[in-house]
């Protein structure tokens, strides 16, 4: 994820940027209400819901797959 993070933040990303102390600082910063509420809202908008469905019938569909083998 180094390249995408670098592009998104417009900053150089180095392995030391992911040390425990830096991640702890980031989490402490992001946990502030003014930041976290926006993050949580964005995450919830992109989440899916999982429902417990009855399991008395199971249906298996065959899927055909084709591919270019060149």
N, C-alpha and C positions, 0 to 999 in steps of 0.2 A: 504494500500500500504506500510505499515511499513516494512513488511518482505522483499518484493521484492527490495525496495529501500536500505534496509540494506545490502542485498546480492550484489546488483549492485555496491554499493559504498564501501563495506567492512568497514562500519562504523555503530555504533549504532545510530538508529533513535529514537528520543524522541518527544513527543507532542510539546514541546517548540521549536523544530526545525521548526515548521510551523507557528510561530507567525508572525504578520505583518512586524515587523522590519527585521526579518531574510529572509522572502520572498522578501521584498524590496531589501535587499542586494544581494540576489541571482539574481533577475531580473536585477539589475544594472550591475552586473558582466556579466551575459549572454548577455546583450544588446551590449557589446563591439563587434565591427566589426569582430575581429579575431575569436570570438566564435560564434557569431550569424550567420555568413554566412554558417558555417558548419551545424549548427542546422537547418537552413532554408532549406538547400539542402537536408538533411536527411528527413525532414518533407515533402517536395515536392515530393520526390521519392516514398513516401508511401501514397500519397494523391490520391483520386479518383476525377474524373471530373463528373459533373452533367450537363446534357444538357436538354434544354427545348424541349420536343418532342410534336408532334401534339397530341391533345386529342380528336380527332373525333371518335376514336375506342378504346374501353376498352375491354381487354380480361382477363377473370378470369380462372385460371387453378386450378383444384382440386388436392390437394396433399394428398397422403395416408401416414399415420403415423402409425408406429408400435412401440411397446415398451415392454420391459420385466417388468412384474408386480410382479416378485418374491420378 
